[in-house]
Amino acid sequence: MNTLKAEKRDMTIKAKKLRREGFVTGNLFGREMAESIPLKMEKGAVERLLKEEGKGGRVRLDLEGQSYDALIKEVDYNAMKGWVDEIDFQALVSTEKVHSSAEIHLINADKLAAGVPQQMLHEVEFRALPAALVEKIELDIKDLKVGDTVRVKDLAIARDKDVDLSTDPETTVVTVTEVRAAAAAEAADVAEKAEE
């Protein structure tokens, strides 16, 4: 588990000023905490963390000598400046189920005998105890054939008794289509965009 150093933020200093000084602001909250704790973290440390962990990832938060097992709940990117403005964390309680999401990564797509994979769903929402949290789901699609469809209920996470799915189990994750159909759909998309 990655560790991120954080400091308690002085609320008399504006977030804009802190960001100019190279900090990312945020909050730590949790069921067993009397109130949320405003945070500031070094921008470089946050960027390094986000290369490995995304929303729903677990992290050990080192807050001025106190350690919290936490979940990354929200990440606010500043698209204009290309950096993170704010990041919020939920302190985990081992006996409390938390809402999270896991990214779906297709693997071995290049080994498909025929067809083109069309990924319809990129993340699965669920509730689980901290010990059962999943950050990413790797779906091996090398054995799929044209016309095959994988739904959420077919994923390993759906069979985990410690996980309560929030995403509908019937939702399509990926379907394999003929190359012709995919090319025709792409051509139609291009034509549609050209008309706009």
FIKOLZA-1660 file (N, C-alpha, C; in steps of 0.1 Angstrom, whole numbers, plus 5000, padded with zeros to 4 digits):
% residues 196
   i   px   py   pz ch aa at
   1 5008 4988 5000  A  M  N
   1 5000 5000 5000  A  M CA
   1 5009 5012 5000  A  M  C
   2 5006 5022 4992  A  N  N
   2 5013 5034 4991  A  N CA
   2 5010 5043 5003  A  N  C
   3 5021 5051 5007  A  T  N
   3 5019 5060 5018  A  T CA
   3 5020 5075 5013  A  T  C
   4 5012 5083 5017  A  L  N
   4 5012 5097 5013  A  L CA
   4 5013 5106 5026  A  L  C
   5 5022 5115 5026  A  K  N
   5 5024 5124 5037  A  K CA
   5 5014 5136 5035  A  K  C
   6 5007 5140 5046  A  A  N
   6 4998 5151 5045  A  A CA
   6 5000 5159 5058  A  A  C
   7 4996 5172 5057  A  E  N
   7 4996 5181 5068  A  E CA
   7 4982 5187 5070  A  E  C
   8 4979 5190 5083  A  K  N
   8 4966 5197 5085  A  K CA
   8 4967 5211 5079  A  K  C
   9 4957 5214 5071  A  R  N
   9 4957 5227 5064  A  R CA
   9 4952 5238 5073  A  R  C
  10 4959 5250 5073  A  D  N
  10 4954 5262 5080  A  D CA
  10 4944 5268 5071  A  D  C
  11 4931 5268 5076  A  M  N
  11 4920 5273 5068  A  M CA
  11 4920 5288 5066  A  M  C
  12 4929 5295 5072  A  T  N
  12 4930 5310 5070  A  T CA
  12 4938 5313 5057  A  T  C
  13 4945 5303 5052  A  I  N
  13 4952 5304 5039  A  I CA
  13 4944 5299 5028  A  I  C
  14 4941 5307 5018  A  K  N
  14 4933 5303 5007  A  K CA
  14 4939 5292 4999  A  K  C
  15 4930 5283 4993  A  A  N
  15 4935 5272 4986  A  A CA
  15 4943 5276 4974  A  A  C
  16 4939 5287 4967  A  K  N
  16 4946 5292 4955  A  K CA
  16 4961 5295 4959  A  K  C
  17 4963 5301 4970  A  K  N
  17 4977 5305 4975  A  K CA
  17 4985 5292 4977  A  K  C
  18 4978 5282 4983  A  L  N
  18 4985 5269 4986  A  L CA
  18 4989 5262 4973  A  L  C
  19 4980 5263 4963  A  R  N
  19 4983 5256 4950  A  R CA
  19 4994 5263 4943  A  R  C
  20 4995 5277 4944  A  R  N
  20 5006 5284 4938  A  R CA
  20 5019 5280 4945  A  R  C
  21 5018 5276 4958  A  E  N
  21 5031 5272 4965  A  E CA
  21 5034 5258 4963  A  E  C
  22 5027 5251 4955  A  G  N
  22 5030 5237 4952  A  G CA
  22 5023 5226 4960  A  G  C
  23 5011 5230 4966  A  F  N
  23 5004 5220 4974  A  F CA
  23 4991 5217 4967  A  F  C
  24 4985 5205 4971  A  V  N
  24 4972 5201 4967  A  V CA
  24 4964 5201 4980  A  V  C
  25 4952 5206 4979  A  T  N
  25 4943 5206 4991  A  T CA
  25 4934 5194 4991  A  T  C
  26 4928 5191 5002  A  G  N
  26 4919 5180 5003  A  G CA
  26 4913 5178 5017  A  G  C
  27 4906 5167 5019  A  N  N
  27 4899 5165 5032  A  N CA
  27 4900 5150 5035  A  N  C
  28 4900 5147 5048  A  L  N
  28 4900 5133 5053  A  L CA
  28 4887 5133 5061  A  L  C
  29 4878 5123 5058  A  F  N
  29 4866 5122 5066  A  F CA
  29 4864 5107 5068  A  F  C
  30 4855 5104 5078  A  G  N
  30 4852 5090 5081  A  G CA
  30 4842 5089 5092  A  G  C
  31 4836 5077 5093  A  R  N
  31 4825 5075 5102  A  R CA
  31 4829 5077 5117  A  R  C
  32 4841 5073 5120  A  E  N
  32 4846 5073 5134  A  E CA
  32 4853 5086 5137  A  E  C
  33 4852 5096 5128  A  M  N
  33 4859 5109 5130  A  M CA
  33 4848 5119 5134  A  M  C
  34 4851 5127 5144  A  A  N
  34 4842 5137 5149  A  A CA
  34 4839 5147 5138  A  A  C
  35 4849 5151 5131  A  E  N
  35 4848 5161 5119  A  E CA
  35 4859 5158 5109  A  E  C
  36 4856 5163 5097  A  S  N
  36 4866 5161 5086  A  S CA
  36 4879 5169 5089  A  S  C
  37 4890 5165 5084  A  I  N
  37 4903 5172 5086  A  I CA
  37 4907 5178 5073  A  I  C
  38 4908 5191 5072  A  P  N
  38 4913 5197 5060  A  P CA
  38 4928 5194 5058  A  P  C
  39 4932 5191 5046  A  L  N
  39 4946 5187 5044  A  L CA
  39 4953 5195 5033  A  L  C
  40 4966 5195 5034  A  K  N
  40 4975 5199 5023  A  K CA
  40 4986 5189 5021  A  K  C
  41 4989 5186 5008  A  M  N
  41 4999 5177 5005  A  M CA
  41 5008 5182 4993  A  M  C
  42 5020 5178 4993  A  E  N
  42 5029 5182 4982  A  E CA
  42 5024 5177 4969  A  E  C
  43 5023 5186 4959  A  K  N
  43 5018 5183 4945  A  K CA
  43 5026 5171 4939  A  K  C
  44 5039 5171 4940  A  G  N
  44 5047 5160 4934  A  G CA
  44 5043 5147 4940  A  G  C
  45 5041 5146 4954  A  A  N
  45 5038 5134 4961  A  A CA
  45 5024 5129 4956  A  A  C
  46 5015 5138 4954  A  V  N
  46 5001 5134 4950  A  V CA
  46 5002 5129 4936  A  V  C
  47 5010 5135 4927  A  E  N
  47 5011 5131 4913  A  E CA
  47 5017 5117 4912  A  E  C
  48 5027 5115 4920  A  R  N
  48 5033 5101 4921  A  R CA
  48 5023 5091 4925  A  R  C
  49 5015 5094 4935  A  L  N
  49 5005 5085 4941  A  L CA
  49 4995 5082 4930  A  L  C
  50 4990 5092 4923  A  L  N
  50 4980 5090 4913  A  L CA
  50 4985 5083 4900  A  L  C
  51 4998 5081 4898  A  K  N
  51 5003 5073 4887  A  K CA
  51 5000 5058 4890  A  K  C
  52 4999 5055 4903  A  E  N
  52 4997 5041 4907  A  E CA
  52 4983 5038 4912  A  E  C
  53 4977 5048 4918  A  E  N
  53 4964 5046 4924  A  E CA
  53 4954 5057 4918  A  E  C
  54 4942 5052 4915  A  G  N
  54 4932 5061 4911  A  G CA
  54 4921 5062 4921  A  G  C
  55 4910 5068 4917  A  K  N
  55 4898 5069 4926  A  K CA
  55 4894 5055 4930  A  K  C
  56 4892 5053 4943  A  G  N
  56 4889 5040 4947  A  G CA
  56 4901 5032 4952  A  G  C
  57 4913 5038 4950  A  G  N
  57 4925 5031 4955  A  G CA
  57 4927 5033 4970  A  G  C
  58 4935 5024 4976  A  R  N
  58 4938 5025 4990  A  R CA
  58 4951 5031 4992  A  R  C
  59 4952 5039 5003  A  V  N
  59 4965 5046 5006  A  V CA
  59 4966 5047 5021  A  V  C
  60 4979 5047 5026  A  R  N
  60 4981 5050 5040  A  R CA
  60 4984 5064 5041  A  R  C
  61 4976 5072 5048  A  L  N
  61 4978 5086 5049  A  L CA
  61 4986 5089 5062  A  L  C
  62 4998 5095 5061  A  D  N
  62 5006 5098 5072  A  D CA
  62 5003 5113 5075  A  D  C
  63 4995 5115 5086  A  L  N
  63 4991 5129 5089  A  L CA
  63 4998 5133 5102  A  L  C
  64 5009 5140 5100  A  E  N
  64 5016 5145 5112  A  E CA
  64 5018 5135 5123  A  E  C
  65 5023 5123 5118  A  G  N
  65 5027 5113 5128  A  G CA
  65 5016 5103 5131  A  G  C
  66 5003 5106 5126  A  Q  N
  66 4992 5097 5128  A  Q CA
  66 4989 5090 5115  A  Q  C
  67 4987 5077 5115  A  S  N
  67 4985 5069 5103  A  S CA
  67 4970 5066 5101  A  S  C
  68 4965 5068 5089  A  Y  N
  68 4951 5064 5085  A  Y CA
  68 4951 5055 5073  A  Y  C
  69 4944 5044 5074  A  D  N
  69 4941 5036 5062  A  D CA
  69 4930 5042 5055  A  D  C
  70 4932 5047 5043  A  A  N
  70 4921 5055 5036  A  A CA
  70 4919 5051 5022  A  A  C
  71 4907 5056 5017  A  L  N
  71 4903 5053 5003  A  L CA
  71 4903 5066 4996  A  L  C
  72 4908 5067 4983  A  I  N
  72 4907 5079 4975  A  I CA
  72 4893 5080 4971  A  I  C
  73 4886 5090 4975  A  K  N
  73 4871 5092 4972  A  K CA
  73 4869 5101 4960  A  K  C
  74 4876 5112 4959  A  E  N
  74 4874 5122 4949  A  E CA
  74 4887 5128 4945  A  E  C
  75 4889 5130 4932  A  V  N
  75 4901 5137 4927  A  V CA
  75 4896 5147 4917  A  V  C
  76 4899 5160 4920  A  D  N
  76 4895 5171 4912  A  D CA
  76 4907 5176 4903  A  D  C
  77 4906 5174 4890  A  Y  N
  77 4917 5178 4881  A  Y CA
  77 4913 5192 4876  A  Y  C
  78 4924 5200 4874  A  N  N
  78 4922 5213 4868  A  N CA
  78 4927 5210 4853  A  N  C
  79 4917 5209 4844  A  A  N
  79 4920 5206 4830  A  A CA
  79 4928 5217 4824  A  A  C
  80 4925 5229 4827  A  M  N
  80 4932 5241 4821  A  M CA
  80 4947 5240 4824  A  M  C
  81 4950 5237 4837  A  K  N
  81 4964 5238 4841  A  K CA
  81 4971 5224 4841  A  K  C
  82 4963 5213 4839  A  G  N
  82 4969 5200 4838  A  G CA
  82 4974 5194 4851  A  G  C
  83 4968 5198 4862  A  W  N
  83 4972 5192 4875  A  W CA
  83 4960 5190 4884  A  W  C
  84 4963 5183 4896  A  V  N
  84 4952 5180 4906  A  V CA
  84 4951 5192 4915  A  V  C
  85 4938 5197 4917  A  D  N
  85 4935 5208 4926  A  D CA
  85 4932 5202 4940  A  D  C
  86 4924 5192 4940  A  E  N
  86 4920 5187 4953  A  E CA
  86 4918 5172 4953  A  E  C
  87 4920 5165 4965  A  I  N
  87 4919 5151 4966  A  I CA
  87 4913 5148 4980  A  I  C
  88 4902 5140 4980  A  D  N
  88 4895 5137 4992  A  D CA
  88 4897 5122 4996  A  D  C
  89 4898 5119 5009  A  F  N
  89 4900 5106 5014  A  F CA
  89 4889 5102 5024  A  F  C
  90 4886 5089 5024  A  Q  N
  90 4877 5084 5034  A  Q CA
  90 4885 5075 5043  A  Q  C
  91 4885 5078 5056  A  A  N
  91 4892 5069 5066  A  A CA
  91 4884 5056 5067  A  A  C
  92 4891 5045 5065  A  L  N
  92 4884 5032 5065  A  L CA
  92 4883 5026 5080  A  L  C
  93 4872 5020 5082  A  V  N
  93 4869 5013 5095  A  V CA
  93 4868 4998 5090  A  V  C
  94 4876 4989 5097  A  S  N
  94 4876 4975 5092  A  S CA
  94 4863 4968 5092  A  S  C
  95 4853 4973 5100  A  T  N
  95 4840 4966 5101  A  T CA
  95 4829 4973 5093  A  T  C
  96 4833 4984 5086  A  E  N
  96 4823 4992 5078  A  E CA
  96 4825 4990 5063  A  E  C
  97 4814 4986 5056  A  K  N
  97 4814 4985 5042  A  K CA
  97 4814 4999 5036  A  K  C
  98 4823 5001 5026  A  V  N
  98 4824 5014 5019  A  V CA
  98 4821 5013 5005  A  V  C
  99 4816 5024 4999  A  H  N
  99 4813 5024 4985  A  H CA
  99 4826 5027 4977  A  H  C
 100 4828 5019 4967  A  S  N
 100 4840 5021 4959  A  S CA
 100 4838 5017 4944  A  S  C
 101 4848 5019 4936  A  S  N
 101 4847 5015 4922  A  S CA
 101 4860 5008 4918  A  S  C
 102 4859 4999 4909  A  A  N
 102 4871 4992 4903  A  A CA
 102 4872 4994 4888  A  A  C
 103 4883 4998 4883  A  E  N
 103 4885 5000 4869  A  E CA
 103 4886 4986 4862  A  E  C
 104 4880 4985 4850  A  I  N
 104 4881 4973 4842  A  I CA
 104 4892 4975 4832  A  I  C
 105 4902 4966 4832  A  H  N
 105 4912 4966 4822  A  H CA
 105 4911 4953 4813  A  H  C
 106 4910 4955 4800  A  L  N
 106 4910 4943 4791  A  L CA
 106 4924 4939 4788  A  L  C
 107 4926 4926 4790  A  I  N
 107 4940 4921 4787  A  I CA
 107 4939 4910 4776  A  I  C
 108 4950 4909 4768  A  N  N
 108 4952 4900 4757  A  N CA
 108 4942 4903 4745  A  N  C
 109 4938 4915 4744  A  A  N
 109 4930 4919 4732  A  A CA
 109 4937 4916 4719  A  A  C
 110 4950 4917 4719  A  D  N
 110 4958 4915 4707  A  D CA
 110 4958 4900 4703  A  D  C
 111 4954 4891 4712  A  K  N
 111 4954 4876 4710  A  K CA
 111 4941 4871 4705  A  K  C
 112 4931 4880 4703  A  L  N
 112 4918 4876 4698  A  L CA
 112 4919 4870 4684  A  L  C
 113 4913 4858 4682  A  A  N
 113 4914 4851 4669  A  A CA
 113 4907 4859 4658  A  A  C
 114 4896 4866 4661  A  A  N
 114 4888 4874 4652  A  A CA
 114 4880 4884 4659  A  A  C
 115 4877 4895 4652  A  G  N
 115 4868 4904 4658  A  G CA
 115 4875 4916 4665  A  G  C
 116 4867 4925 4669  A  V  N
 116 4872 4937 4676  A  V CA
 116 4865 4939 4689  A  V  C
 117 4872 4940 4701  A  P  N
 117 4865 4942 4713  A  P CA
 117 4859 4956 4715  A  P  C
 118 4847 4957 4719  A  Q  N
 118 4840 4970 4721  A  Q CA
 118 4838 4971 4736  A  Q  C
 119 4846 4979 4744  A  Q  N
 119 4844 4980 4758  A  Q CA
 119 4833 4990 4761  A  Q  C
 120 4822 4985 4767  A  M  N
 120 4810 4994 4770  A  M CA
 120 4811 4999 4784  A  M  C
 121 4818 4992 4793  A  L  N
 121 4818 4996 4808  A  L CA
 121 4833 4997 4812  A  L  C
 122 4836 5008 4819  A  H  N
 122 4850 5010 4823  A  H CA
 122 4853 5008 4838  A  H  C
 123 4842 5009 4846  A  E  N
 123 4844 5006 4860  A  E CA
 123 4831 5000 4866  A  E  C
 124 4833 4993 4877  A  V  N
 124 4822 4986 4884  A  V CA
 124 4821 4993 4898  A  V  C
 125 4809 4997 4901  A  E  N
 125 4806 5003 4914  A  E CA
 125 4802 4992 4924  A  E  C
 126 4807 4992 4936  A  F  N
 126 4803 4982 4946  A  F CA
 126 4805 4987 4961  A  F  C
 127 4800 4979 4970  A  R  N
 127 4803 4982 4984  A  R CA
 127 4810 4969 4990  A  R  C
 128 4820 4972 4999  A  A  N
 128 4827 4961 5005  A  A CA
 128 4834 4965 5017  A  A  C
 129 4838 4956 5026  A  L  N
 129 4846 4958 5037  A  L CA
 129 4860 4962 5032  A  L  C
 130 4868 4970 5040  A  P  N
 130 4881 4974 5035  A  P CA
 130 4890 4962 5030  A  P  C
 131 4889 4950 5037  A  A  N
 131 4897 4939 5034  A  A CA
 131 4894 4933 5020  A  A  C
 132 4882 4935 5015  A  A  N
 132 4877 4930 5003  A  A CA
 132 4877 4940 4991  A  A  C
 133 4883 4952 4993  A  L  N
 133 4883 4962 4983  A  L CA
 133 4891 4957 4971  A  L  C
 134 4886 4960 4959  A  V  N
 134 4893 4957 4947  A  V CA
 134 4895 4970 4939  A  V  C
 135 4907 4973 4934  A  E  N
 135 4910 4985 4927  A  E CA
 135 4909 4984 4912  A  E  C
 136 4913 4972 4907  A  K  N
 136 4911 4970 4893  A  K CA
 136 4908 4956 4890  A  K  C
 137 4900 4954 4879  A  I  N
 137 4896 4941 4874  A  I CA
 137 4903 4938 4861  A  I  C
 138 4911 4928 4860  A  E  N
 138 4917 4924 4847  A  E CA
 138 4908 4914 4841  A  E  C
 139 4904 4916 4829  A  L  N
 139 4895 4907 4821  A  L CA
 139 4903 4902 4809  A  L  C
 140 4906 4889 4809  A  D  N
 140 4913 4883 4798  A  D CA
 140 4903 4879 4787  A  D  C
 141 4905 4885 4776  A  I  N
 141 4895 4884 4765  A  I CA
 141 4900 4875 4753  A  I  C
 142 4912 4869 4755  A  K  N
 142 4918 4862 4743  A  K CA
 142 4909 4851 4738  A  K  C
 143 4901 4844 4746  A  D  N
 143 4893 4833 4741  A  D CA
 143 4879 4837 4736  A  D  C
 144 4876 4850 4736  A  L  N
 144 4863 4854 4731  A  L CA
 144 4862 4853 4716  A  L  C
 145 4850 4850 4711  A  K  N
 145 4848 4850 4696  A  K CA
 145 4838 4861 4692  A  K  C
 146 4837 4863 4679  A  V  N
 146 4828 4873 4674  A  V CA
 146 4814 4870 4679  A  V  C
 147 4807 4879 4684  A  G  N
 147 4793 4877 4690  A  G CA
 147 4793 4875 4705  A  G  C
 148 4805 4872 4711  A  D  N
 148 4805 4869 4725  A  D CA
 148 4804 4883 4733  A  D  C
 149 4797 4882 4744  A  T  N
 149 4795 4893 4753  A  T CA
 149 4798 4889 4767  A  T  C
 150 4806 4898 4774  A  V  N
 150 4808 4896 4789  A  V CA
 150 4800 4906 4796  A  V  C
 151 4793 4901 4806  A  R  N
 151 4785 4910 4815  A  R CA
 151 4791 4911 4829  A  R  C
 152 4787 4921 4836  A  V  N
 152 4792 4923 4850  A  V CA
 152 4791 4910 4858  A  V  C
 153 4780 4903 4857  A  K  N
 153 4778 4890 4864  A  K CA
 153 4788 4880 4861  A  K  C
 154 4795 4881 4849  A  D  N
 154 4805 4871 4845  A  D CA
 154 4819 4874 4851  A  D  C
 155 4821 4886 4858  A  L  N
 155 4834 4889 4863  A  L CA
 155 4836 4883 4877  A  L  C
 156 4848 4881 4880  A  A  N
 156 4852 4874 4893  A  A CA
 156 4846 4882 4905  A  A  C
 157 4846 4895 4904  A  I  N
 157 4841 4904 4915  A  I CA
 157 4826 4901 4918  A  I  C
 158 4819 4896 4908  A  A  N
 158 4804 4893 4910  A  A CA
 158 4802 4881 4918  A  A  C
 159 4813 4872 4918  A  R  N
 159 4812 4859 4926  A  R CA
 159 4818 4861 4940  A  R  C
 160 4823 4872 4943  A  D  N
 160 4829 4875 4957  A  D CA
 160 4818 4877 4967  A  D  C
 161 4817 4868 4976  A  K  N
 161 4806 4870 4986  A  K CA
 161 4807 4882 4995  A  K  C
 162 4820 4887 4996  A  D  N
 162 4822 4899 5004  A  D CA
 162 4820 4912 4997  A  D  C
 163 4815 4912 4985  A  V  N
 163 4813 4924 4977  A  V CA
 163 4798 4925 4973  A  V  C
 164 4792 4936 4975  A  D  N
 164 4779 4939 4971  A  D CA
 164 4779 4948 4959  A  D  C
 165 4775 4943 4947  A  L  N
 165 4776 4951 4935  A  L CA
 165 4766 4962 4935  A  L  C
 166 4769 4974 4931  A  S  N
 166 4760 4985 4929  A  S CA
 166 4756 4986 4914  A  S  C
 167 4766 4982 4905  A  T  N
 167 4764 4982 4891  A  T CA
 167 4755 4970 4887  A  T  C
 168 4745 4972 4878  A  D  N
 168 4736 4961 4874  A  D CA
 168 4744 4950 4869  A  D  C
 169 4742 4937 4874  A  P  N
 169 4750 4926 4869  A  P CA
 169 4747 4922 4855  A  P  C
 170 4736 4927 4849  A  E  N
 170 4733 4925 4835  A  E CA
 170 4740 4935 4825  A  E  C
 171 4747 4945 4831  A  T  N
 171 4754 4955 4822  A  T CA
 171 4765 4948 4814  A  T  C
 172 4765 4952 4801  A  T  N
 172 4776 4946 4792  A  T CA
 172 4789 4953 4795  A  T  C
 173 4799 4945 4797  A  V  N
 173 4813 4950 4799  A  V CA
 173 4820 4952 4785  A  V  C
 174 4820 4941 4778  A  V  N
 174 4826 4941 4765  A  V CA
 174 4819 4931 4755  A  V  C
 175 4819 4935 4743  A  T  N
 175 4813 4926 4733  A  T CA
 175 4823 4925 4721  A  T  C
 176 4824 4914 4714  A  V  N
 176 4833 4913 4703  A  V CA
 176 4825 4914 4690  A  V  C
 177 4828 4923 4682  A  T  N
 177 4821 4925 4669  A  T CA
 177 4830 4922 4657  A  T  C
 178 4824 4920 4646  A  E  N
 178 4832 4917 4634  A  E CA
 178 4839 4930 4630  A  E  C
 179 4851 4928 4624  A  V  N
 179 4859 4939 4620  A  V CA
 179 4851 4948 4610  A  V  C
 180 4844 4942 4601  A  R  N
 180 4836 4950 4591  A  R CA
 180 4826 4959 4598  A  R  C
 181 4819 4954 4608  A  A  N
 181 4809 4961 4615  A  A CA
 181 4815 4973 4622  A  A  C
 182 4827 4970 4629  A  A  N
 182 4834 4981 4636  A  A CA
 182 4838 4992 4627  A  A  C
 183 4844 4988 4615  A  A  N
 183 4849 4998 4606  A  A CA
 183 4837 5006 4600  A  A  C
 184 4826 4999 4598  A  A  N
 184 4814 5007 4592  A  A CA
 184 4809 5016 4603  A  A  C
 185 4809 5012 4615  A  A  N
 185 4804 5021 4626  A  A CA
 185 4813 5033 4628  A  A  C
 186 4826 5030 4626  A  E  N
 186 4836 5041 4627  A  E CA
 186 4834 5051 4616  A  E  C
 187 4832 5046 4604  A  A  N
 187 4830 5054 4592  A  A CA
 187 4817 5063 4594  A  A  C
 188 4807 5057 4599  A  A  N
 188 4794 5064 4602  A  A CA
 188 4797 5075 4612  A  A  C
 189 4805 5072 4623  A  D  N
 189 4808 5082 4633  A  D CA
 189 4815 5094 4626  A  D  C
 190 4825 5091 4618  A  V  N
 190 4833 5101 4611  A  V CA
 190 4823 5110 4602  A  V  C
 191 4814 5103 4595  A  A  N
 191 4805 5110 4586  A  A CA
 191 4796 5119 4594  A  A  C
 192 4791 5114 4606  A  E  N
 192 4782 5122 4615  A  E CA
 192 4790 5134 4620  A  E  C
 193 4802 5132 4624  A  K  N
 193 4810 5144 4629  A  K CA
 193 4812 5154 4618  A  K  C
 194 4814 5149 4606  A  A  N
 194 4817 5159 4595  A  A CA
 194 4804 5167 4592  A  A  C
 195 4792 5161 4594  A  E  N
 195 4780 5169 4592  A  E CA
 195 4777 5179 4602  A  E  C
 196 4783 5177 4615  A  E  N
 196 4780 5186 4626  A  E CA
 196 4786 5200 4624  A  E  C
% end
